[in-house]
Amino acid sequence: LRSNPCSIYFLSSTIIDFLIINKFLLLGVLNAWDNTITSSPRISSLWCKMSNYLLLILPVLSSTYIVLASIDRYCTSSLNHKIRQLSTARTSRIAVTVTFIVWAIFSLHIPLTFDIINRTPGEPKSCTVPKNHDTFVIIVIACSRIM
């Protein structure tokens, strides 16, 4: 079963789900154990950027791998010989790698634009996208380079 293409997709999805669980547990434990770890401006900015990046990319990767497993099962059960040939371990490893790279690049706007800002002087700082000209330019340039 380890060489079965569908198991590669399910294994990839399970690893991503495991990372999702551990990400939320890690953040919860760190904040409960010592809140000063994430209160440093430099570390807070990194946590802000990376937690939002992971919050977007990990669930999308997990869902995409499940979709790829379903497509693989369709290919395996097809009556057409050429479609059945698409269901190989090599194809699944390539699909998992390409999917990861595409979603990682597609989601790069998150760490580029998110930051810790004060909306108003009385409000506490929040991790969000600043609404200014620089953010718009970063997103437009990133999208134009990708396309």
C-alpha positions, 0 to 999 in steps of 0.5 A: 500500500505504500507505493499506491498513489492514493496513499501518497496523497492521503499521507501528505494530507495527514502530515499537513493536518498534523502540522495544523494541529501542532501549530495551534497547540504550539501557539496556545502553549507558548502564549499560556506558558510565557506571554512575553515570548511573543510580545517582542516586536521582532518576534511578534511580527514574525509570529504575525506573518508566519501564523497567518501564512500557515493559517491560509496554506495548511488547510488549503494544502490538506484539501487539495491533497484529498481532491488529488486522491479522489482524482487518482481513484477516478483514474484508477477505476477508469475504463480508458487505459490512458487515464489509468496510466496517470495513476502512478506513484511517480505522478503522485509524488510530482503532483504533491510537490507541484501542489505544495510549490504552487500554493506556497508561491500563491500565498506569499502575499500573506507574509509580505503584507501582514504586520502588527499595526495600531488602527487607532491610538487607543486600540491595542495592536493587531495583526492585520494588513495595513491599508496603504499605498505600499501594500497595494503596490506589493500585491500588484507587483507580486501578482503580475510577476506570478502571471 
